[in-house]
Amino acid sequence: MQVFLITFAVFLLVVLGMAIGYIVKKKSISGSCGGLGSIGIEKECDCPEPCDNRKKKMAAEEARRKMLEENRIL
């Protein structure tokens, strides 16, 4: 039980330290390597055309964006 409490305390200190560092720097959290965009890949897969589920999501997103634009104009 003592090992568990010590381990828990160490993890708690690490999380607290990261939180304080985030608050002090006021910088958004980001990846260290830049992701796939840094090596020239624009999307997660290199498929020439998105799958049906992705097309549905893109269409819904576009419809939502248009609806929001129309509401702003009115």
ZAVEX-518720 format. One record per residue: residue number from 1; z, y negated, x negated of N, C-alpha, C, CB in turn. Coordinates in Angstrom, 1 decimal. Glycine has a CB too. Example, Ala and Ser with C-alpha at 12.3 -4.5 7.8 and 13.67 -1.06 7.14 Angstrom:
<sites>
num->1 | n_pz->7.8 | n_py->5.7 | n_px->-13.2 | ca_pz->7.8 | ca_py->4.5 | ca_px->-12.3 | c_pz->7.8 | c_py->3.3 | c_px->-13.2 | cb_pz->9.0 | cb_py->4.5 | cb_px->-11.3
num->2 | n_pz->7.1 | n_py->2.2 | n_px->-12.8 | ca_pz->7.1 | ca_py->1.1 | ca_px->-13.7 | c_pz->7.9 | c_py->0.0 | c_px->-12.9 | cb_pz->5.7 | cb_py->0.6 | cb_px->-14.1
</sites>
This chain:
<sites>
num->1 | n_pz->0.0 | n_py->1.2 | n_px->-0.8 | ca_pz->0.0 | ca_py->0.0 | ca_px->0.0 | c_pz->0.0 | c_py->-1.3 | c_px->-0.9 | cb_pz->1.2 | cb_py->0.0 | cb_px->0.9
num->2 | n_pz->0.7 | n_py->-1.2 | n_px->-2.0 | ca_pz->0.7 | ca_py->-2.3 | ca_px->-2.9 | c_pz->-0.7 | c_py->-2.7 | c_px->-3.4 | cb_pz->1.7 | cb_py->-2.0 | cb_px->-4.1
num->3 | n_pz->-1.5 | n_py->-1.6 | n_px->-3.8 | ca_pz->-2.8 | ca_py->-1.9 | ca_px->-4.3 | c_pz->-3.7 | c_py->-2.6 | c_px->-3.2 | cb_pz->-3.5 | cb_py->-0.6 | cb_px->-4.7
num->4 | n_pz->-3.5 | n_py->-2.1 | n_px->-1.9 | ca_pz->-4.2 | ca_py->-2.8 | ca_px->-0.8 | c_pz->-3.9 | c_py->-4.2 | c_px->-0.7 | cb_pz->-4.0 | cb_py->-2.0 | cb_px->0.5
num->5 | n_pz->-2.6 | n_py->-4.6 | n_px->-0.8 | ca_pz->-2.2 | ca_py->-6.0 | ca_px->-0.6 | c_pz->-2.7 | c_py->-6.8 | c_px->-1.8 | cb_pz->-0.7 | cb_py->-6.0 | cb_px->-0.5
num->6 | n_pz->-2.6 | n_py->-6.3 | n_px->-3.0 | ca_pz->-3.1 | ca_py->-7.0 | ca_px->-4.1 | c_pz->-4.6 | c_py->-7.3 | c_px->-4.0 | cb_pz->-2.8 | cb_py->-6.3 | cb_px->-5.5
num->7 | n_pz->-5.4 | n_py->-6.2 | n_px->-3.6 | ca_pz->-6.8 | ca_py->-6.4 | ca_px->-3.4 | c_pz->-7.1 | c_py->-7.4 | c_px->-2.4 | cb_pz->-7.4 | cb_py->-5.0 | cb_px->-3.1
num->8 | n_pz->-6.4 | n_py->-7.3 | n_px->-1.2 | ca_pz->-6.6 | ca_py->-8.3 | ca_px->-0.2 | c_pz->-6.4 | c_py->-9.7 | c_px->-0.6 | cb_pz->-5.7 | cb_py->-7.9 | cb_px->1.0
num->9 | n_pz->-5.3 | n_py->-9.9 | n_px->-1.4 | ca_pz->-5.0 | ca_py->-11.2 | ca_px->-1.9 | c_pz->-6.1 | c_py->-11.7 | c_px->-2.8 | cb_pz->-3.6 | cb_py->-11.2 | cb_px->-2.6
num->10 | n_pz->-6.6 | n_py->-10.9 | n_px->-3.7 | ca_pz->-7.7 | ca_py->-11.3 | ca_px->-4.6 | c_pz->-8.9 | c_py->-11.7 | c_px->-3.8 | cb_pz->-8.0 | cb_py->-10.1 | cb_px->-5.6
num->11 | n_pz->-9.3 | n_py->-10.9 | n_px->-2.8 | ca_pz->-10.5 | ca_py->-11.2 | ca_px->-2.0 | c_pz->-10.2 | c_py->-12.5 | c_px->-1.2 | cb_pz->-10.8 | cb_py->-10.1 | cb_px->-1.0
num->12 | n_pz->-9.0 | n_py->-12.7 | n_px->-0.7 | ca_pz->-8.7 | ca_py->-14.0 | ca_px->0.0 | c_pz->-8.8 | c_py->-15.2 | c_px->-1.0 | cb_pz->-7.3 | cb_py->-13.9 | cb_px->0.5
num->13 | n_pz->-8.3 | n_py->-15.0 | n_px->-2.2 | ca_pz->-8.4 | ca_py->-16.1 | ca_px->-3.1 | c_pz->-9.9 | c_py->-16.4 | c_px->-3.5 | cb_pz->-7.7 | cb_py->-15.8 | cb_px->-4.4
num->14 | n_pz->-10.7 | n_py->-15.4 | n_px->-3.6 | ca_pz->-12.1 | ca_py->-15.6 | ca_px->-3.9 | c_pz->-12.8 | c_py->-16.4 | c_px->-2.8 | cb_pz->-12.8 | cb_py->-14.3 | cb_px->-4.2
num->15 | n_pz->-12.6 | n_py->-15.9 | n_px->-1.5 | ca_pz->-13.2 | ca_py->-16.6 | ca_px->-0.4 | c_pz->-12.7 | c_py->-18.0 | c_px->-0.3 | cb_pz->-12.8 | cb_py->-15.8 | cb_px->0.9
num->16 | n_pz->-11.4 | n_py->-18.3 | n_px->-0.5 | ca_pz->-10.8 | ca_py->-19.6 | ca_px->-0.4 | c_pz->-11.5 | c_py->-20.5 | c_px->-1.5 | cb_pz->-9.3 | cb_py->-19.5 | cb_px->-0.6
num->17 | n_pz->-11.6 | n_py->-19.9 | n_px->-2.7 | ca_pz->-12.3 | ca_py->-20.7 | ca_px->-3.8 | c_pz->-13.7 | c_py->-21.0 | c_px->-3.5 | cb_pz->-12.2 | cb_py->-19.9 | cb_px->-5.1
num->18 | n_pz->-14.5 | n_py->-20.1 | n_px->-2.9 | ca_pz->-15.8 | ca_py->-20.4 | ca_px->-2.5 | c_pz->-15.9 | c_py->-21.5 | c_px->-1.4 | cb_pz->-16.6 | cb_py->-19.1 | cb_px->-2.0
num->19 | n_pz->-14.9 | n_py->-21.4 | n_px->-0.5 | ca_pz->-14.9 | ca_py->-22.4 | ca_px->0.6 | c_pz->-14.6 | c_py->-23.8 | c_px->0.0 | cb_pz->-13.8 | cb_py->-22.0 | cb_px->1.7
num->20 | n_pz->-13.6 | n_py->-23.9 | n_px->-0.9 | ca_pz->-13.3 | ca_py->-25.2 | ca_px->-1.5 | c_pz->-14.5 | c_py->-25.7 | c_px->-2.3 | cb_pz->-12.1 | cb_py->-25.0 | cb_px->-2.4
num->21 | n_pz->-15.2 | n_py->-24.8 | n_px->-3.0 | ca_pz->-16.4 | ca_py->-25.2 | ca_px->-3.7 | c_pz->-17.4 | c_py->-25.8 | c_px->-2.8 | cb_pz->-16.9 | cb_py->-24.1 | cb_px->-4.6
num->22 | n_pz->-17.6 | n_py->-25.1 | n_px->-1.7 | ca_pz->-18.7 | ca_py->-25.6 | ca_px->-0.7 | c_pz->-18.3 | c_py->-26.9 | c_px->-0.2 | cb_pz->-18.8 | cb_py->-24.6 | cb_px->0.4
num->23 | n_pz->-17.0 | n_py->-27.1 | n_px->0.2 | ca_pz->-16.5 | ca_py->-28.4 | ca_px->0.7 | c_pz->-16.7 | c_py->-29.5 | c_px->-0.3 | cb_pz->-15.1 | cb_py->-28.3 | cb_px->1.2
num->24 | n_pz->-16.3 | n_py->-29.3 | n_px->-1.5 | ca_pz->-16.3 | ca_py->-30.3 | ca_px->-2.6 | c_pz->-17.8 | c_py->-30.7 | c_px->-2.9 | cb_pz->-15.6 | cb_py->-29.8 | cb_px->-3.8
num->25 | n_pz->-18.7 | n_py->-29.8 | n_px->-3.0 | ca_pz->-20.0 | ca_py->-30.1 | ca_px->-3.4 | c_pz->-20.9 | c_py->-30.6 | c_px->-2.3 | cb_pz->-20.7 | cb_py->-28.9 | cb_px->-4.0
num->26 | n_pz->-20.5 | n_py->-30.3 | n_px->-1.0 | ca_pz->-21.3 | ca_py->-30.7 | ca_px->0.2 | c_pz->-22.7 | c_py->-30.4 | c_px->0.0 | cb_pz->-21.0 | cb_py->-32.2 | cb_px->0.4
num->27 | n_pz->-23.0 | n_py->-29.3 | n_px->-0.5 | ca_pz->-24.4 | ca_py->-28.8 | ca_px->-0.7 | c_pz->-24.7 | c_py->-27.6 | c_px->0.1 | cb_pz->-24.7 | cb_py->-28.6 | cb_px->-2.2
num->28 | n_pz->-25.8 | n_py->-27.5 | n_px->0.8 | ca_pz->-26.1 | ca_py->-26.4 | ca_px->1.6 | c_pz->-26.3 | c_py->-25.1 | c_px->0.8 | cb_pz->-27.3 | cb_py->-26.6 | cb_px->2.5
num->29 | n_pz->-25.9 | n_py->-24.0 | n_px->1.4 | ca_pz->-26.0 | ca_py->-22.7 | ca_px->0.7 | c_pz->-27.4 | c_py->-22.3 | c_px->0.7 | cb_pz->-25.1 | cb_py->-21.7 | cb_px->1.4
num->30 | n_pz->-27.9 | n_py->-21.9 | n_px->-0.5 | ca_pz->-29.3 | ca_py->-21.5 | ca_px->-0.6 | c_pz->-29.4 | c_py->-20.3 | c_px->-1.6 | cb_pz->-30.2 | cb_py->-22.6 | cb_px->-1.1
num->31 | n_pz->-30.5 | n_py->-19.6 | n_px->-1.6 | ca_pz->-30.7 | ca_py->-18.5 | ca_px->-2.5 | c_pz->-30.9 | c_py->-19.0 | c_px->-3.9 | cb_pz->-31.9 | cb_py->-17.7 | cb_px->-2.1
num->32 | n_pz->-30.6 | n_py->-18.1 | n_px->-4.9 | ca_pz->-30.7 | ca_py->-18.5 | ca_px->-6.3 | c_pz->-32.1 | c_py->-18.4 | c_px->-6.8 | cb_pz->-29.8 | cb_py->-17.7 | cb_px->-7.1
num->33 | n_pz->-33.0 | n_py->-17.6 | n_px->-6.2 | ca_pz->-34.3 | ca_py->-17.3 | ca_px->-6.9 | c_pz->-35.4 | c_py->-18.0 | c_px->-6.1 | cb_pz->-34.5 | cb_py->-15.8 | cb_px->-6.9
num->34 | n_pz->-35.2 | n_py->-18.6 | n_px->-5.0 | ca_pz->-36.2 | ca_py->-19.3 | ca_px->-4.2 | c_pz->-36.9 | c_py->-18.4 | c_px->-3.2 | cb_pz->-37.2 | cb_py->-19.8 | cb_px->-5.2
num->35 | n_pz->-36.6 | n_py->-17.2 | n_px->-3.2 | ca_pz->-37.2 | ca_py->-16.3 | ca_px->-2.1 | c_pz->-38.7 | c_py->-15.9 | c_px->-2.4 | cb_pz->-37.1 | cb_py->-17.0 | cb_px->-0.8
num->36 | n_pz->-39.3 | n_py->-15.4 | n_px->-1.4 | ca_pz->-40.7 | ca_py->-15.0 | ca_px->-1.5 | c_pz->-41.7 | c_py->-16.1 | c_px->-1.7 | cb_pz->-41.1 | cb_py->-14.2 | cb_px->-0.3
num->37 | n_pz->-41.3 | n_py->-17.3 | n_px->-1.3 | ca_pz->-42.2 | ca_py->-18.5 | ca_px->-1.4 | c_pz->-42.4 | c_py->-18.8 | c_px->-2.9 | cb_pz->-41.6 | cb_py->-19.6 | cb_px->-0.7
num->38 | n_pz->-41.5 | n_py->-18.5 | n_px->-3.7 | ca_pz->-41.6 | ca_py->-18.9 | ca_px->-5.1 | c_pz->-42.6 | c_py->-18.0 | c_px->-5.9 | cb_pz->-40.3 | cb_py->-18.8 | cb_px->-5.8
num->39 | n_pz->-43.0 | n_py->-16.9 | n_px->-5.3 | ca_pz->-44.0 | ca_py->-16.0 | ca_px->-5.9 | c_pz->-45.3 | c_py->-16.0 | c_px->-5.2 | cb_pz->-43.5 | cb_py->-14.6 | cb_px->-6.1
num->40 | n_pz->-45.5 | n_py->-16.9 | n_px->-4.2 | ca_pz->-46.7 | ca_py->-17.1 | ca_px->-3.5 | c_pz->-46.9 | c_py->-16.3 | c_px->-2.2 | cb_pz->-47.8 | cb_py->-16.8 | cb_px->-4.4
num->41 | n_pz->-45.9 | n_py->-15.7 | n_px->-1.7 | ca_pz->-46.0 | ca_py->-14.9 | ca_px->-0.5 | c_pz->-45.5 | c_py->-15.8 | c_px->0.6 | cb_pz->-45.2 | cb_py->-13.6 | cb_px->-0.6
num->42 | n_pz->-46.4 | n_py->-16.1 | n_px->1.6 | ca_pz->-46.0 | ca_py->-17.0 | ca_px->2.7 | c_pz->-45.3 | c_py->-16.3 | c_px->3.8 | cb_pz->-47.3 | cb_py->-17.6 | cb_px->3.2
num->43 | n_pz->-45.4 | n_py->-15.0 | n_px->4.0 | ca_pz->-44.7 | ca_py->-14.4 | ca_px->5.0 | c_pz->-44.1 | c_py->-13.1 | c_px->4.5 | cb_pz->-45.6 | cb_py->-14.1 | cb_px->6.2
num->44 | n_pz->-43.3 | n_py->-12.4 | n_px->5.3 | ca_pz->-42.6 | ca_py->-11.2 | ca_px->4.8 | c_pz->-43.5 | c_py->-10.0 | c_px->4.6 | cb_pz->-41.5 | cb_py->-10.8 | cb_px->5.9
num->45 | n_pz->-44.6 | n_py->-9.9 | n_px->5.3 | ca_pz->-45.5 | ca_py->-8.9 | ca_px->5.0 | c_pz->-46.9 | c_py->-9.5 | c_px->4.7 | cb_pz->-45.6 | cb_py->-7.9 | cb_px->6.2
num->46 | n_pz->-47.7 | n_py->-8.8 | n_px->4.0 | ca_pz->-49.0 | ca_py->-9.3 | ca_px->3.7 | c_pz->-50.1 | c_py->-8.8 | c_px->4.7 | cb_pz->-49.4 | cb_py->-8.9 | cb_px->2.3
num->47 | n_pz->-49.7 | n_py->-8.5 | n_px->5.9 | ca_pz->-50.7 | ca_py->-8.1 | ca_px->6.9 | c_pz->-51.6 | c_py->-9.2 | c_px->7.2 | cb_pz->-49.9 | cb_py->-7.6 | cb_px->8.2
num->48 | n_pz->-52.9 | n_py->-8.9 | n_px->7.4 | ca_pz->-53.9 | ca_py->-10.0 | ca_px->7.7 | c_pz->-53.6 | c_py->-10.6 | c_px->9.1 | cb_pz->-55.3 | cb_py->-9.5 | cb_px->7.6
num->49 | n_pz->-53.1 | n_py->-9.8 | n_px->10.0 | ca_pz->-52.8 | ca_py->-10.2 | ca_px->11.4 | c_pz->-51.5 | c_py->-9.7 | c_px->11.8 | cb_pz->-53.9 | cb_py->-9.8 | cb_px->12.3
num->50 | n_pz->-50.7 | n_py->-10.6 | n_px->12.5 | ca_pz->-49.3 | ca_py->-10.1 | ca_px->12.9 | c_pz->-49.4 | c_py->-9.1 | c_px->13.9 | cb_pz->-48.5 | cb_py->-11.3 | cb_px->13.4
num->51 | n_pz->-48.3 | n_py->-8.3 | n_px->14.0 | ca_pz->-48.2 | ca_py->-7.2 | ca_px->15.1 | c_pz->-48.0 | c_py->-7.9 | c_px->16.4 | cb_pz->-47.0 | cb_py->-6.3 | cb_px->14.7
num->52 | n_pz->-48.1 | n_py->-7.0 | n_px->17.5 | ca_pz->-48.0 | ca_py->-7.5 | ca_px->18.8 | c_pz->-46.7 | c_py->-8.2 | c_px->19.2 | cb_pz->-48.2 | cb_py->-6.3 | cb_px->19.8
num->53 | n_pz->-45.6 | n_py->-7.6 | n_px->18.7 | ca_pz->-44.3 | ca_py->-8.2 | ca_px->18.9 | c_pz->-44.2 | c_py->-9.6 | c_px->18.3 | cb_pz->-43.2 | cb_py->-7.3 | cb_px->18.4
num->54 | n_pz->-44.7 | n_py->-9.7 | n_px->17.1 | ca_pz->-44.7 | ca_py->-11.0 | ca_px->16.4 | c_pz->-45.6 | c_py->-12.0 | c_px->17.1 | cb_pz->-45.2 | cb_py->-10.9 | cb_px->14.9
num->55 | n_pz->-46.8 | n_py->-11.6 | n_px->17.6 | ca_pz->-47.6 | ca_py->-12.5 | ca_px->18.4 | c_pz->-46.9 | c_py->-13.0 | c_px->19.7 | cb_pz->-48.9 | cb_py->-11.7 | cb_px->18.8
num->56 | n_pz->-46.2 | n_py->-12.1 | n_px->20.3 | ca_pz->-45.4 | ca_py->-12.5 | ca_px->21.5 | c_pz->-44.4 | c_py->-13.6 | c_px->21.2 | cb_pz->-44.8 | cb_py->-11.3 | cb_px->22.2
num->57 | n_pz->-43.7 | n_py->-13.3 | n_px->20.1 | ca_pz->-42.6 | ca_py->-14.3 | ca_px->19.6 | c_pz->-43.3 | c_py->-15.6 | c_px->19.3 | cb_pz->-41.9 | cb_py->-13.7 | cb_px->18.5
num->58 | n_pz->-44.4 | n_py->-15.6 | n_px->18.6 | ca_pz->-45.1 | ca_py->-16.8 | ca_px->18.2 | c_pz->-45.6 | c_py->-17.6 | c_px->19.4 | cb_pz->-46.2 | cb_py->-16.5 | cb_px->17.3
num->59 | n_pz->-46.1 | n_py->-16.9 | n_px->20.4 | ca_pz->-46.6 | ca_py->-17.5 | ca_px->21.6 | c_pz->-45.4 | c_py->-18.1 | c_px->22.4 | cb_pz->-47.3 | cb_py->-16.5 | cb_px->22.5
num->60 | n_pz->-44.3 | n_py->-17.4 | n_px->22.5 | ca_pz->-43.1 | ca_py->-18.0 | ca_px->23.2 | c_pz->-42.6 | c_py->-19.2 | c_px->22.5 | cb_pz->-42.0 | cb_py->-16.9 | cb_px->23.3
num->61 | n_pz->-42.6 | n_py->-19.1 | n_px->21.2 | ca_pz->-42.1 | ca_py->-20.3 | ca_px->20.4 | c_pz->-43.0 | c_py->-21.5 | c_px->20.5 | cb_pz->-42.0 | cb_py->-19.9 | cb_px->18.9
num->62 | n_pz->-44.3 | n_py->-21.3 | n_px->20.6 | ca_pz->-45.3 | ca_py->-22.3 | ca_px->20.8 | c_pz->-45.1 | c_py->-22.9 | c_px->22.2 | cb_pz->-46.7 | cb_py->-21.8 | cb_px->20.6
num->63 | n_pz->-44.9 | n_py->-22.1 | n_px->23.2 | ca_pz->-44.8 | ca_py->-22.6 | ca_px->24.6 | c_pz->-43.5 | c_py->-23.4 | c_px->24.7 | cb_pz->-44.7 | cb_py->-21.4 | cb_px->25.6
num->64 | n_pz->-42.4 | n_py->-23.0 | n_px->24.0 | ca_pz->-41.2 | ca_py->-23.7 | ca_px->24.0 | c_pz->-41.3 | c_py->-25.0 | c_px->23.3 | cb_pz->-40.1 | cb_py->-22.9 | cb_px->23.3
num->65 | n_pz->-42.0 | n_py->-25.1 | n_px->22.2 | ca_pz->-42.3 | ca_py->-26.3 | ca_px->21.5 | c_pz->-43.1 | c_py->-27.3 | c_px->22.3 | cb_pz->-43.0 | cb_py->-26.0 | cb_px->20.2
num->66 | n_pz->-44.1 | n_py->-26.8 | n_px->23.0 | ca_pz->-44.9 | ca_py->-27.7 | ca_px->23.9 | c_pz->-44.1 | c_py->-28.2 | c_px->25.0 | cb_pz->-46.1 | cb_py->-26.9 | cb_px->24.4
num->67 | n_pz->-43.2 | n_py->-27.4 | n_px->25.6 | ca_pz->-42.4 | ca_py->-27.8 | ca_px->26.7 | c_pz->-41.5 | c_py->-28.9 | c_px->26.3 | cb_pz->-41.6 | cb_py->-26.6 | cb_px->27.3
num->68 | n_pz->-40.9 | n_py->-28.7 | n_px->25.1 | ca_pz->-40.0 | ca_py->-29.8 | ca_px->24.5 | c_pz->-40.7 | c_py->-31.1 | c_px->24.3 | cb_pz->-39.3 | cb_py->-29.3 | cb_px->23.3
num->69 | n_pz->-41.9 | n_py->-31.0 | n_px->23.8 | ca_pz->-42.7 | ca_py->-32.2 | ca_px->23.5 | c_pz->-43.1 | c_py->-32.9 | c_px->24.8 | cb_pz->-44.0 | cb_py->-31.8 | cb_px->22.8
num->70 | n_pz->-43.4 | n_py->-32.1 | n_px->25.8 | ca_pz->-43.8 | ca_py->-32.7 | ca_px->27.1 | c_pz->-42.5 | c_py->-33.4 | c_px->27.7 | cb_pz->-44.3 | cb_py->-31.7 | cb_px->28.1
num->71 | n_pz->-41.4 | n_py->-32.8 | n_px->27.6 | ca_pz->-40.1 | ca_py->-33.4 | ca_px->28.1 | c_pz->-39.8 | c_py->-34.7 | c_px->27.4 | cb_pz->-39.0 | cb_py->-32.4 | cb_px->28.0
num->72 | n_pz->-40.1 | n_py->-34.8 | n_px->26.1 | ca_pz->-39.8 | ca_py->-36.0 | ca_px->25.3 | c_pz->-40.7 | c_py->-37.1 | c_px->25.8 | cb_pz->-40.0 | cb_py->-35.7 | cb_px->23.8
num->73 | n_pz->-42.0 | n_py->-36.8 | n_px->26.1 | ca_pz->-42.9 | ca_py->-37.8 | ca_px->26.5 | c_pz->-42.5 | c_py->-38.4 | c_px->27.8 | cb_pz->-44.4 | cb_py->-37.3 | cb_px->26.5
num->74 | n_pz->-42.1 | n_py->-37.5 | n_px->28.7 | ca_pz->-41.7 | ca_py->-38.0 | ca_px->30.1 | c_pz->-40.4 | c_py->-38.7 | c_px->30.1 | cb_pz->-41.7 | cb_py->-36.8 | cb_px->31.1
</sites>
